[in-house]
Structures are given as structure tokens and as C-alpha cells.
Amino acid sequence: MTGSVEDAPSVRAPSIISPPSLVELAATTLRRMIVGGELLCGQRIVENRLTRELGISRPPLREALRVLEREGLVRQVPRKGVIVTPLTLHDIYEICTLRAEFERLAVQLGVPVRDPARMRRCREALQAMSAAATAGDEPGYLECSFAFHVSVVGLSGHQRLEEAYRALQLQLMLSMALNRKARSDLESLGGDVARHHRLLEIIDAGDPQAVLAELAAHGDRAFLDGIETKVDGHTEEALQWLHQQRRAQEDQ
């Protein structure tokens, strides 16, 4: 006796994923332009130019800019229009110090590495960095570099710590973009990959103090040279921190 249609096991149809909208594509492109340094902090967004370059009309461009404004990457300024959010010296101080504390805690909790899957994640992130470097994809490289540092934080196995680190993603990538721009004359993308490879080797060796020492000298502060002449927001805390960073560089 054959079963009825009602008796047959239910089969879940695959979910249909909508393609990215024009607004999403424009927001992604603008985000990469900002992180990659094509649109600089403090620079005015010229809508006529972007509609030509992106091949879209004003309505989706303006909606994409509203998405970026909610993310904190652009802001509306009276009589100026939309500008890329400028980073002040105090912003940089807060971003760098918070990043350092997150990574320090992650190393203390996660090194020596007990779960091979966590190291595998780091190696895969490094491979993606290498592929982006070979392709010469600067914005993509910065995204992969951030993913690598997230994987280092992930060594801790501390989900809330990783989520807090991810919450800083766009701000961290802005500071990483500034640093990459400052280092571009001194170090190729391949050289940058080599530095991260060295960091991973030290992590694999299992000495947390050696990892922290390497992170301290990892080269993520090259953009601080002369930074006080390029940005505003010179708070006492930020200036004190900047002097400490320079003394530390001189001691290395």
C-alpha cells in the first residue's frame, strides 16, 4: 500500500537568496574606496563624480551614503554636504589602545593554542592575505588583514571578546588603511604578508610573552609619524599616548 502525499517526509526547498541590490553594491564599493584610501578621511563626497564612476543614479547613491553614515564612515556637514568621517588624534588613540588590549587578552587566553582548528583558521586567513597581495587588491588585502587579526583574537575561544573586536571593524580598518598607506613606500604587500607569517610562527611556538612582544613591534604604528600635523583632536590623553609610542619605537 502506497503512502499518501501527507505521509511522505517533508522536503525543505532551498531558500532563495536575493541578489545584492544596487544600494548594497554601491555601499560595498564606497566602503572599499574609503578603506582602500581612494576616498580620504575628511574628503568631501562629490555625488556627480561618483554617479559617473559607479554608473548609478543619485537616489541609490544617496541611500548607500545613508548606510555608510549609520556605520560611521561618512557624516553630513552643514554647507559642505557629505564627507568621509575624519579621524582625530583622540579617535586614533582610542582605537589603537582598545585594539591592543583586546589582542593582549586574546593572547593571554589563547596561547599556547589548544585547539588545532583555531590555528587552521589563522593559516587560512594568512593564505587569503597572500592571494590578495599577489592580485594587488589593496582594499581586499586590508579586509583579509583584518580577518587575520580577528582569527588571532579567536585563538582565545572567547566569543564575546571576538564580537567586541569585530564591532570595531570599520574603525580598525580605517587606521589599518592609514598605516598601510604610510608603509607602502617602505614595504610591499608581500613584505606585509611576511610580517604576519612571522607573527603566526611565534604564535605556533606557544610563548605568549613572545607573541605580545612581536605584536608590540608589529609595525602597525608607522602612520603615527607626524600624525599630529595631519589630524585634529589633540587631547592631553592622546598626546601623552603618542609620546609613549614614540619612546617605545626609539627603544626597539
C-alpha positions in Angstrom: 0.0 0.0 0.0 1.5 3.3 -1.1 1.6 6.2 1.4 -0.3 9.4 0.8 1.4 12.6 0.0 0.7 13.7 3.6 2.7 10.6 4.8 5.8 11.4 2.7 8.7 13.0 4.5 8.7 16.8 4.0 11.5 18.2 1.8 12.6 21.7 2.6 13.0 23.8 -0.5 16.3 25.6 -0.7 16.0 29.2 0.4 16.1 31.8 -2.4 18.7 34.4 -1.7 18.1 37.7 -3.4 20.9 39.2 -5.3 22.5 42.3 -3.8 20.6 45.5 -4.5 22.0 48.5 -6.3 22.2 50.3 -2.9 24.1 47.3 -1.4 26.6 47.2 -4.3 27.1 50.9 -4.1 27.6 50.8 -0.3 30.1 48.0 -0.7 32.1 49.9 -3.4 32.1 53.1 -1.4 33.2 51.2 1.7 36.1 49.7 -0.2 37.1 53.1 -1.6 37.2 54.6 1.9 39.1 51.7 3.5 41.4 51.5 0.5 42.3 55.2 0.7 40.7 56.3 -2.6 38.4 58.5 -0.5 40.3 60.0 2.3 39.2 60.9 5.8 37.7 64.4 5.8 37.3 64.4 2.0 34.0 65.7 0.6 31.9 63.2 -1.4 31.2 64.6 -4.9 28.0 63.0 -6.0 28.3 63.9 -9.7 31.7 62.2 -9.8 30.6 59.1 -8.0 27.4 58.6 -10.1 29.7 58.7 -13.2 32.3 56.4 -11.7 29.8 53.9 -10.3 27.4 54.1 -13.2 24.3 54.7 -11.0 21.8 57.5 -10.4 21.6 59.8 -7.4 18.8 58.0 -5.4 20.7 54.7 -4.9 24.0 56.6 -4.3 22.3 58.8 -1.6 20.8 55.7 0.0 24.2 54.0 0.0 25.6 57.1 1.7 22.9 56.9 4.4 24.0 53.3 5.0 27.6 54.4 5.4 26.5 57.3 7.7 24.8 54.8 10.0 28.1 52.8 10.1 30.0 56.0 11.0 32.1 56.1 7.8 30.6 59.3 6.4 28.8 62.3 8.0 26.7 65.2 6.9 28.3 68.6 7.5 26.4 71.9 7.1 27.3 73.8 3.9 29.7 71.0 2.9 27.5 68.1 2.2 28.7 64.5 2.9 32.3 64.0 3.9 34.3 60.9 4.8 34.4 60.8 8.6 37.7 62.4 9.8 39.7 60.5 12.4 41.0 62.8 15.2 44.1 62.1 17.2 41.9 61.1 20.1 40.0 58.7 17.8 43.3 57.0 16.8 44.4 56.9 20.4 41.1 55.1 21.5 41.1 52.7 18.5 44.8 51.7 19.0 44.7 51.3 22.7 41.4 49.3 22.7 42.8 47.1 19.9 46.0 46.4 21.8 44.0 45.4 24.9 41.7 43.1 23.0 44.7 41.4 21.4 46.6 41.2 24.7 43.7 39.5 26.4 43.3 37.1 23.4 46.9 36.1 23.6 46.8 35.6 27.3 43.7 33.3 27.0 44.6 31.6 23.7 48.4 31.0 23.6 49.6 28.2 23.7 46.9 27.2 21.3 45.0 24.2 22.4 42.6 23.7 19.5 44.2 22.9 16.1 41.1 24.3 14.3 41.9 27.8 15.7 45.4 27.7 14.2 44.0 26.4 10.9 41.7 29.4 10.8 44.7 31.7 11.2 46.6 29.9 8.4 43.6 30.1 6.1 43.3 33.9 6.8 47.0 34.3 6.0 46.6 32.4 2.7 43.8 34.8 1.8 46.1 37.7 2.6 48.8 36.2 0.3 46.3 35.8 -2.5 45.1 39.4 -2.3 48.7 40.6 -2.2 49.5 38.6 -5.3 46.5 40.0 -7.0 47.4 43.6 -6.0 44.0 44.1 -4.4 44.7 46.7 -1.8 41.2 47.1 -0.4 40.7 43.3 -0.4 44.1 42.9 1.3 43.0 45.2 4.1 39.8 43.2 4.6 41.9 39.9 4.7 44.3 41.5 7.1 41.5 42.4 9.4 40.2 38.8 9.1 43.6 37.5 10.1 43.7 39.7 13.2 40.1 38.5 14.1 41.4 34.9 13.8 44.2 35.8 16.2 41.7 37.1 18.7 39.7 34.0 18.0 42.5 31.9 19.4 41.1 32.8 22.8 37.9 30.8 22.2 36.2 33.8 23.8 33.2 34.6 21.7 32.3 37.9 23.3 35.8 39.1 23.0 35.8 38.4 19.3 32.4 40.0 18.9 33.7 43.2 20.6 36.7 43.2 18.4 34.5 42.8 15.3 32.4 45.8 16.4 35.5 47.9 15.8 36.0 46.6 12.3 35.4 49.6 10.2 37.3 51.9 12.6 40.2 49.5 12.8 40.3 49.1 9.0 40.5 52.9 8.7 43.5 53.0 11.0 45.0 50.0 9.2 44.5 51.8 5.8 46.3 54.8 7.2 49.1 52.6 8.3 49.3 50.7 5.0 49.5 54.0 3.1 52.3 55.2 5.4 54.3 51.9 4.9 53.7 51.5 1.2 57.0 53.2 0.2 58.9 51.0 2.7 57.2 47.7 2.4 55.3 45.8 -0.3 52.2 43.8 0.3 54.4 40.7 0.1 56.6 42.1 2.9 53.5 42.8 5.0 52.4 39.1 4.5 55.9 38.0 5.6 55.5 40.0 8.9 52.2 38.3 9.6 53.7 34.9 8.7 56.4 35.6 11.3 53.8 36.5 13.9 51.9 33.2 13.2 55.1 31.2 13.6 55.7 32.9 17.0 52.1 32.1 18.0 52.6 28.5 16.9 55.7 28.2 19.1 53.4 28.8 22.1 55.1 31.5 24.2 52.5 34.2 25.0 55.1 36.8 26.1 57.0 36.4 22.8 53.7 36.9 20.9 52.9 40.1 22.8 56.5 41.4 22.1 56.0 40.7 18.4 52.6 42.4 18.4 54.1 45.4 20.1 56.7 45.7 17.3 54.4 44.5 14.6 54.6 47.8 12.6 51.0 48.9 13.0 52.1 52.4 14.1 54.1 53.6 11.2 51.3 56.1 10.3 51.9 57.9 13.7 54.9 59.6 12.3 53.9 63.3 12.0 50.3 62.4 12.6 49.7 65.3 14.9 50.2 67.7 11.9 47.6 65.8 9.8 44.6 65.5 12.2 42.8 67.5 14.8 41.6 66.4 18.3 44.8 66.8 20.3 43.6 65.9 23.7 46.0 65.5 26.6 45.5 61.8 26.8 46.1 61.3 23.1 49.3 63.4 23.1 50.6 61.6 26.1 49.9 58.2 24.4 51.6 59.4 21.2 54.8 60.4 23.1 54.8 56.9 24.8 54.5 55.2 21.4 57.5 57.2 20.0 59.6 56.4 23.1 58.8 52.8 22.6 59.8 52.9 19.0 63.1 54.5 19.9 63.8 51.8 22.4 63.2 49.0 19.9 
